[in-house]
């Protein structure tokens, strides 16, 4: 078995100098930032090294970037890699995710031919996403281009009866999957501590030749690379000077902290009560047709016998967008035995439900789902398709977009319609998709280009669902998959469900404990009393949450996990205790209204999204804060 590890050199977003921002252009001068190996790609290297220890083979690392990206390749060689390839060419510059996935796929094909001698018995391994983009789109789009299976959110592996079995986390539990054929692609989430390079191995790495290819070397079609091949483009970047970013206020006195929490809470409530809707609803200009044509669709994710709540949130926004464009709202519903759910979608705003039922669709697998949605798109041609940025949505949407040559913007927090003049052309009624980037340090507004369909994944919890209306009537349009017995590329070995024990979306206050608490005893001693005191202090329902690290250490069950593979929440107050703030966790909570962080590490990323912060010992700070909140109940 051989291994290709995709890695990326990224800017170190933990320390962005103030003068790195170009205030006039609203852009970041990346040359002023230090560069590092993407953290999840370091996890992928460790994953590949462990696989090779069990089954011999070669590890080849591949990156696409400027010439100085050789630094990250040298690092990979010093860790475990046997060979390194740099794909570099000015023609590749400015690429979005499909224009990145395509030349990387061409490079993988060339590695297979020239380095592996045509042997297809290999794995492609990479981090789930990069900290500078946070889209998680390139890996599934590489898999789609190569026509191979993709295992996302991998956390471990073992071999049984001579077959590789990969453990992955899902929203509802733990799956064990085995590839039916090779090559296959695996994306790794936090797995283990990457190995350190020895002095001898580092010296060896600097003696190795790095293979360098350009676009012509990998036979890349010029129409599918760089700016020309990109299907989305950045319309505007908001720098920290342009938006109301959080500037963490650090406190040492816990009585003062309790007071500031109360003040911020009251101020936010007051502002929310008087705030009007943001802007007027878009209206088409007279005598002008929209640039894109067709219905506005949402993908309705079936969720343990029901619908994921995010499906209704997407429908709420789709109704508004479609109304402005004088179009119908469609919902795409896939699965086995999901027909009764069509009535729920119609009651929440769908005019049409495109229903595909088949046993093959009963358990999610990316290949048959992508094929079926691609068939529906080909037959009905919507102009907008929205997915929820759930683990499933982030795995499925990139493959669907790549298959249908559509633009896709990930993890959006706002979706609205605009008219735009750009490069001498006028665009009417196009979808402006706004999302955070660079670890939340900037916001980017993105539009679709060179494509007929505009696609987005939207964060659960940031859009507003419409009230249920059972008097609504709609049409159910049935679709039979063209290849009902087609391949999935993966075999489900086992599934261990985890029953959610808490609907954190209902809580006004969430107090989350992280790996910094170390033990279940500490979690119970500090987090539960703090949550109870905070809820009484503010007069709202409070619940306890947990980071993935806390769950994996047995502090509490996964039903309380906040993050990309847990629940997405937006409480009025979110308190993070001993939570470092990994990007997967931030994705699930950074829409919270007020964030309070307590951590002994002053450089913990959680402080970047916090309103109030305490740098200190948890064993001292948390009991003092709990007591201060209890004392404050009386005065409030």
C-alpha positions in Angstrom: 0.0 0.0 0.0 1.3 3.5 -0.9 0.2 6.8 0.4 -0.2 10.3 -1.1 -0.6 13.0 1.6 -1.9 16.4 0.5 -0.5 19.2 2.6 -0.7 23.0 2.6 1.5 25.8 3.8 -0.8 28.4 5.4 -0.3 31.7 7.1 0.0 31.6 10.9 -3.3 33.2 11.8 -2.6 33.1 15.6 -0.5 36.3 15.3 -1.5 38.7 12.6 0.3 42.1 13.0 -2.0 45.1 12.7 -0.1 46.5 9.7 -0.7 43.3 7.8 -4.1 44.6 6.9 -4.4 46.8 3.8 -7.1 49.2 5.2 -8.0 50.7 1.8 -8.3 47.5 -0.1 -9.7 45.4 2.8 -7.1 42.7 2.1 -4.4 40.9 4.1 -0.8 41.2 3.2 0.0 37.5 3.5 3.7 38.1 2.9 3.9 39.7 6.3 2.7 36.6 8.1 4.8 33.6 9.1 3.8 30.4 7.4 3.3 27.0 8.9 2.1 23.5 7.9 -1.7 23.4 8.2 -2.4 21.7 11.5 -4.9 19.1 10.3 -2.4 18.2 7.5 0.1 17.4 10.2 -2.5 15.0 11.6 -2.7 13.5 8.1 1.0 12.9 8.1 0.8 11.2 11.4 -2.1 9.1 10.1 -0.1 8.0 7.0 3.0 7.2 9.1 1.0 5.0 11.4 -0.6 3.2 8.4 2.8 2.6 6.8 4.1 1.1 10.1 1.4 -1.6 9.7 1.7 -2.0 5.9 4.9 -1.1 4.0 4.8 1.4 1.2 5.9 4.8 0.1 4.6 8.1 1.4 4.7 10.9 -1.1 3.6 14.4 -0.1 2.0 16.8 -2.6 1.4 20.5 -2.3 0.3 23.2 -4.7 1.7 26.7 -4.1 4.4 29.2 -4.7 8.1 28.1 -4.8 8.7 28.8 -1.1 6.1 26.0 -0.3 9.2 23.8 -0.4 9.5 24.6 3.3 6.4 22.6 4.2 7.6 19.7 2.0 10.9 19.7 3.8 9.0 19.5 7.0 7.0 16.5 5.7 10.1 14.7 4.6 11.7 15.2 8.0 8.6 13.6 9.6 7.9 10.6 7.5 7.6 11.2 3.8 9.8 9.4 1.2 9.2 11.7 -1.6 7.8 15.2 -2.2 6.1 17.0 -5.2 5.6 20.7 -5.5 3.0 21.8 -8.1 3.8 25.5 -8.8 2.9 27.7 -11.7 1.7 31.3 -12.0 -1.2 30.0 -14.1 -2.5 28.3 -11.1 -2.8 31.5 -9.1 -6.2 32.8 -7.9 -7.8 29.4 -8.0 -11.0 28.6 -6.0 -11.6 25.1 -4.8 -12.6 23.3 -8.0 -9.7 25.0 -9.8 -7.4 23.7 -7.0 -8.9 20.2 -6.9 -8.5 19.6 -10.6 -4.7 20.2 -11.0 -4.1 18.3 -7.7 -6.0 15.4 -9.2 -3.9 15.6 -12.3 -0.8 15.5 -10.2 -2.1 12.5 -8.3 -2.6 10.7 -11.6 1.0 11.5 -12.6 2.3 10.3 -9.2 0.4 7.0 -9.8 1.9 6.6 -13.2 5.5 7.7 -12.6 6.2 7.1 -8.9 4.0 4.1 -8.2 4.4 2.4 -11.6 0.7 2.4 -12.3 -0.1 0.6 -9.0 -3.5 1.8 -7.9 -3.3 0.3 -4.5 -2.9 3.6 -2.6 -4.6 6.0 -0.3 -4.9 9.8 -0.5 -4.8 11.3 3.0 -5.3 14.9 3.9 -6.5 17.2 6.7 -10.2 17.8 6.8 -9.7 21.5 6.0 -7.2 24.3 6.1 -7.2 27.1 8.6 -6.9 29.9 5.9 -9.9 28.7 3.9 -11.9 26.5 6.3 -14.0 25.3 3.3 -13.4 21.5 3.5 -14.2 21.5 -0.2 -11.0 20.5 -1.9 -10.7 16.9 -0.6 -14.2 15.8 -1.7 -13.8 17.5 -5.0 -10.5 15.7 -5.6 -12.4 12.5 -4.9 -15.1 13.5 -7.3 -12.6 14.3 -10.0 -10.9 10.9 -9.5 -14.2 9.1 -9.2 -13.3 7.4 -5.9 -14.7 7.0 -2.4 -14.1 9.5 0.3 -14.1 8.9 4.1 -14.5 12.2 5.9 -13.8 13.0 9.6 -11.6 10.0 10.2 -10.4 9.5 13.7 -8.6 6.1 13.6 -8.1 2.8 11.7 -7.3 -0.8 12.2 -7.0 -3.9 9.9 -9.3 -6.9 10.2 -9.3 -9.9 7.9 -6.7 -8.2 5.8 -9.0 -5.2 5.1 -8.5 -1.6 6.2 -11.3 -0.4 8.4 -11.5 3.4 9.1 -13.3 4.9 12.1 -15.1 8.2 11.5 -17.3 10.4 13.5 -20.7 11.5 12.4 -23.4 13.8 13.9 -25.1 10.7 15.4 -22.3 8.4 16.3 -19.4 6.5 15.1 -19.0 4.6 11.8 -16.5 2.0 10.7 -16.0 2.0 6.9 -13.9 -0.2 4.7 -13.0 0.9 1.1 -14.3 -1.5 -1.6 -11.6 -0.5 -4.0 -8.5 1.6 -4.2 -7.5 4.4 -4.5 -9.7 6.0 -1.8 -9.4 9.3 -0.1 -9.4 9.9 3.7 -9.7 13.3 5.5 -8.4 13.3 9.0 -9.7 15.3 11.9 -7.8 15.7 15.2 -6.2 12.3 15.6 -2.9 12.1 17.5 0.2 14.2 18.3 2.3 14.4 15.1 5.8 12.9 15.5 8.8 15.1 16.0 11.6 15.1 13.5 15.0 13.8 14.6 18.2 15.8 13.8 19.4 13.0 11.5 16.0 12.8 9.6 15.9 16.6 9.2 19.4 16.6 7.7 18.4 13.8 5.4 15.3 15.8 4.3 17.4 18.8 3.2 19.5 16.5 1.0 16.4 15.2 -0.9 15.3 16.4 -4.3 11.9 17.9 -4.4 10.1 17.1 -7.7 8.7 20.3 -9.2 5.9 20.3 -11.8 4.0 23.0 -13.5 0.5 23.0 -15.1 1.8 21.7 -18.4 3.7 18.9 -16.7 0.5 17.5 -15.3 -1.4 18.1 -18.5 -3.9 20.5 -16.9 -6.5 22.0 -19.2 -5.9 25.8 -19.1 -9.6 26.4 -19.0 -9.9 24.6 -15.7 -7.1 26.2 -13.7 -6.4 29.6 -12.0 -8.9 32.4 -12.3 -10.2 31.2 -15.6 -11.2 27.8 -14.2 -12.7 29.3 -10.9 -16.4 29.2 -10.5 -16.5 31.7 -7.6 -14.8 35.0 -7.1 -14.4 37.2 -4.0 -16.6 40.3 -4.4 -15.4 42.0 -1.2 -13.2 41.3 1.8 -14.1 43.0 5.1 -11.0 43.7 7.2 -11.2 44.0 11.0 -11.5 47.8 10.6 -14.6 47.4 8.5 -16.7 45.1 10.7 -17.5 45.0 14.4 -15.0 42.4 15.4 -14.6 41.3 19.0 -11.8 42.8 21.1 -11.6 40.6 24.1 -11.7 42.4 27.4 -9.5 40.6 29.9 -10.4 40.6 33.6 -8.9 39.2 36.8 -11.6 40.1 39.3 -14.4 37.5 39.1 -16.9 39.9 40.8 -16.2 42.4 38.0 -16.5 39.7 35.4 -20.0 38.7 36.7 -20.9 42.4 36.6 -19.7 42.8 33.0 -21.5 39.7 31.9 -24.7 41.2 33.3 -24.1 44.6 31.6 -23.3 43.1 28.2 -26.3 40.8 28.4 -28.7 43.7 29.2 -27.2 45.9 26.5 -27.5 43.2 23.8 -31.1 42.5 24.8 -31.9 46.2 24.5 -30.3 46.5 21.1 -32.0 43.4 19.8 -35.4 44.6 20.9 -35.1 47.9 19.0 -33.1 46.8 16.0 -34.9 46.7 12.6 -34.4 44.1 10.0 -31.0 44.5 8.2 -31.8 46.3 5.0 -34.8 46.1 2.7 -35.7 43.0 0.8 -34.2 42.9 -2.7 -36.4 43.8 -5.6 -35.7 43.2 -9.2 -35.1 46.3 -11.2 -37.8 47.1 -13.7 -37.2 45.9 -17.3 -34.3 43.7 -16.1 -34.1 39.9 -15.9 -32.0 38.2 -13.3 -28.6 36.9 -14.4 -29.4 33.4 -13.2 -32.7 31.6 -14.0 -34.6 28.8 -12.3 -36.1 27.8 -8.9 -34.4 28.2 -5.5 -33.7 24.9 -3.9 -32.6 23.6 -0.6 -31.2 20.2 0.3 -33.3 18.8 3.1 -31.1 16.6 5.3 -33.0 13.7 6.7 -32.0 13.4 10.4 -32.7 10.2 12.4 -36.2 9.6 11.1 -36.9 13.4 10.9 -35.5 16.4 9.2 -32.4 18.3 10.5 -33.6 21.6 11.9 -31.3 23.4 9.5 -33.5 22.3 6.6 -36.2 24.6 7.9 -33.8 27.4 8.4 -32.6 27.1 4.7 -36.2 27.1 3.6 -36.9 30.3 5.5 -34.1 32.1 3.5 -35.1 30.3 0.3 -38.6 31.7 0.5 -37.3 35.2 0.8 -34.8 34.8 -2.1 -37.3 33.1 -4.4 -40.0 35.8 -3.6 -37.6 38.5 -4.7 -36.8 36.6 -7.9 -40.5 35.6 -8.6 -39.5 31.9 -8.5 -40.7 28.8 -6.7 -39.0 27.1 -3.8 -37.9 23.5 -4.2 -36.6 21.0 -1.5 -34.5 18.0 -2.4 -35.3 14.9 -0.2 -33.3 11.7 -0.4 -33.5 8.5 1.6 -35.5 5.4 2.3 -39.0 5.8 3.8 -38.7 9.6 3.9 -41.9 10.4 1.9 -43.9 11.5 5.1 -41.3 14.2 5.6 -42.3 16.0 2.4 -45.4 17.4 4.2 -43.1 19.1 6.8 -41.0 20.7 4.0 -44.2 22.1 2.3 -45.5 23.4 5.7 -42.2 25.3 6.1 -42.1 27.0 2.7 -41.4 24.5 -0.1 -43.6 24.7 -3.2 -42.1 21.5 -4.6 -40.4 18.6 -3.0 -38.1 16.5 -5.3 -38.3 13.1 -3.7 -35.8 10.2 -4.4 -36.5 7.1 -2.3 -34.5 3.9 -2.6 -32.8 1.4 -0.3 -29.5 2.4 -1.6 -30.1 5.9 -0.2 -31.1 4.7 3.2 -27.7 5.3 4.7 -25.7 8.3 3.6 -22.9 7.6 1.2 -21.5 10.4 -0.9 -21.3 8.7 -4.3 -25.0 7.6 -4.7 -26.2 10.8 -3.1 -24.1 12.9 -5.5 -25.2 11.0 -8.5 -28.9 11.3 -7.6 -28.8 15.1 -6.9 -26.8 15.6 -10.0 -29.6 13.8 -12.0 -32.2 16.1 -10.4 -30.1 19.2 -11.2 -29.6 18.1 -14.8 -33.4 17.6 -15.2 -34.7 20.7 -13.5 -31.8 23.3 -13.5 -32.3 25.4 -10.3 -30.5 28.7 -10.1 -29.7 28.4 -6.4 -29.1 25.3 -4.2 -28.5 25.7 -0.5 -27.0 23.0 1.8 -26.6 23.2 5.6 -22.9 23.2 6.7 -23.4 20.1 8.7 -20.8 17.3 8.5 -22.9 15.6 5.9 -23.5 18.8 4.0 -19.8 19.7 4.0 -19.1 16.2 2.6 -21.9 16.2 0.0 -22.1 19.7 -1.4 -18.5 19.9 -2.8 -19.0 16.8 -4.8 -22.4 17.9 -6.1 -21.0 21.3 -7.1 -18.0 19.7 -8.8 -20.1 17.2 -10.7 -22.5 19.9 -12.0 -19.8 22.5 -12.7 -21.4 24.9 -10.2 -20.0 27.5 -7.9 -19.9 26.7 -4.2 -19.2 28.9 -1.1 -18.8 27.2 2.2 -20.0 28.0 5.7 -22.0 31.1 4.9 -23.4 33.3 7.6 -25.4 35.6 5.3 -27.1 35.1 1.9 -28.7 38.0 0.0 -29.3 39.3 -3.5 -27.5 42.2 -5.1 -26.9 43.9 -8.4 -23.3 44.3 -9.4 -21.2 46.0 -12.1 -18.0 44.2 -12.6 -15.4 44.2 -15.4 -17.7 46.2 -17.7 -20.6 43.8 -17.2 -23.8 44.2 -15.2 -25.2 41.3 -13.1 -28.7 41.4 -11.8 -30.2 39.5 -8.8 -27.1 37.4 -8.0 -26.5 35.6 -4.7 -24.0 37.3 -2.5 -22.6 34.7 -0.1 -20.8 36.0 3.0 -18.6 33.8 5.1 -15.7 34.1 7.6 -12.2 33.2 6.5 -8.7 33.1 8.0 -10.0 31.7 11.2 -12.7 34.4 11.5 -10.2 37.2 11.2 -11.9 38.5 8.0 -15.3 38.2 6.3 -15.5 37.6 2.6 -18.5 38.2 0.2 -18.3 35.8 -2.7 -20.3 35.5 -5.9 -20.6 32.7 -8.5 -19.0 33.1 -11.9 -18.6 30.8 -14.9 -21.4 28.6 -13.7 -25.2 28.2 -14.2 -26.0 27.3 -10.6 -25.1 29.2 -7.4 -24.5 26.8 -4.4 -23.8 27.6 -0.8 -23.5 25.7 2.5 -24.9 27.8 5.4 -24.1 27.5 9.1 -26.9 25.9 11.1 -28.4 28.3 13.5 -27.7 31.6 11.6 -30.8 31.7 9.3 -34.4 32.0 10.5 -37.0 29.3 9.9 -40.6 30.3 9.1 -43.4 29.3 11.4 -45.1 26.0 10.4 -48.2 26.5 8.2 -50.1 23.3 7.6 -52.5 25.1 5.3 -49.8 25.4 2.6 -50.1 23.1 -0.4 -47.2 21.9 -2.6 -46.2 19.3 -5.2 -44.2 16.2 -4.6 -42.1 15.2 -7.7 -40.8 11.7 -7.6 -37.4 10.7 -9.0 -36.0 7.3 -9.5 -32.2 7.1 -9.4 -30.7 6.2 -12.8 -28.3 3.6 -11.2 -30.1 2.2 -8.2 -27.6 -0.6 -7.8 -24.5 1.5 -8.5 -21.4 1.4 -6.4 -20.9 3.4 -3.2 -17.1 2.7 -3.0 -17.4 1.9 0.8 -18.7 -0.9 2.9 -20.3 0.0 6.3 -18.8 -2.4 8.8 -20.5 -1.0 11.9 -22.4 2.0 13.3 -22.5 2.9 16.9 -25.3 5.5 17.5 -25.1 8.2 20.1 -28.4 9.5 21.3 -28.4 13.2 21.8 -29.3 13.9 25.4 -29.5 17.7 25.1 -30.9 20.0 22.6 -28.4 22.8 23.2 -30.1 25.0 20.6 -32.8 25.6 23.2 -30.5 27.1 25.8 -30.0 30.8 26.5 -26.7 30.1 28.3 -24.3 27.3 27.5 -21.2 26.6 29.7 -18.8 24.3 27.9 -15.9 22.4 29.4 -12.9 21.5 27.4 -9.9 19.2 27.5 -8.2 21.7 29.9 -10.4 20.3 32.7 -8.5 17.0 32.4 -11.0 14.7 34.3 -14.7 14.0 34.7 -14.5 14.9 38.3 -13.2 18.4 37.5 -15.9 18.8 34.8 -18.7 17.9 37.3 -17.2 20.0 40.1 -16.7 23.2 38.0 -18.9 23.2 34.9 -22.3 22.1 36.2 -22.4 24.5 39.2 -21.2 27.4 37.0 -23.9 26.6 34.4 -26.6 26.6 37.1 -25.3 29.8 38.6 -25.1 31.6 35.3 -28.6 30.6 34.3 -30.1 31.9 37.6 -28.0 35.1 37.4 -29.4 35.9 33.9 -32.8 34.4 34.4 -32.6 32.1 31.4 -32.3 28.3 30.8 -28.8 27.1 31.0 -27.1 23.9 29.8 -23.7 22.3 29.9 -21.7 21.6 26.7 -18.4 20.0 25.9 -15.6 20.2 23.4 -14.7 17.1 21.5 -11.6 16.6 23.6 -13.8 16.6 26.8 -16.1 14.0 25.3 -13.3 11.7 24.2 -11.9 11.8 27.7 -15.2 10.6 29.1 -16.2 13.8 30.9 -19.7 13.8 29.4 -21.6 12.0 26.6 -21.4 13.2 22.9 -25.0 14.5 23.1 -23.5 17.6 24.7 -20.7 18.1 22.2 -20.5 21.5 20.5 -18.7 21.9 17.2 -18.5 20.8 13.6 -19.3 17.1 14.4 -21.5 18.0 17.4 -24.2 20.6 17.7 -24.1 24.1 16.3 -25.3 26.6 18.8 -26.0 30.4 19.1 -27.0 31.1 22.8 -27.1 34.6 24.2 -24.1 33.7 26.5 -21.5 31.0 25.7 -18.9 30.3 28.4 -15.9 28.2 27.3 -13.8 26.8 30.2 -10.6 25.1 29.3 -11.5 25.1 25.6 -8.5 25.9 23.3 -10.7 27.0 20.4 -9.8 24.6 17.5 -11.4 25.6 14.3 -13.8 22.6 14.5 -15.1 23.9 17.8 -15.3 27.6 16.7 -17.5 26.6 13.8 -20.1 25.3 16.1 -20.3 28.3 18.6 -18.9 31.5 17.1 -22.4 32.8 16.3 -23.1 33.1 20.0 -24.1 36.6 21.1 -21.7 37.0 24.1 -18.7 34.7 24.5 -16.7 34.4 27.8 -13.5 32.4 27.7 -11.5 31.1 30.7 -8.1 29.4 29.8 -4.7 29.3 31.3 -3.1 29.8 27.8 -3.1 33.5 26.9 -2.6 32.5 23.2 -5.6 30.1 23.0 -7.6 30.8 19.8 -10.8 30.9 21.8 -9.9 34.4 23.0 -10.0 35.6 19.3 -13.8 35.2 19.4 -14.4 36.1 23.0 -16.0 39.3 24.4 -14.7 38.7 27.9 -11.7 36.6 28.9 -9.9 35.3 32.0 -6.3 34.0 31.7 -5.8 32.0 34.8 -6.0 28.8 36.8 -9.4 27.1 36.4 -9.4 25.6 39.9 -9.3 29.2 41.3 -11.2 31.2 38.7 -14.3 29.0 38.2 -15.3 28.7 41.9 -14.8 32.4 42.4 -16.9 33.2 39.3 -19.6 30.8 40.4 -19.7 32.4 43.9 -19.8 35.9 42.3 -22.8 35.0 40.1 -24.6 33.5 43.1 -24.0 36.7 45.1 -25.1 38.8 42.1 -28.5 37.0 41.9 -29.7 38.9 45.0 -28.8 42.3 43.6 -30.4 41.6 40.2 
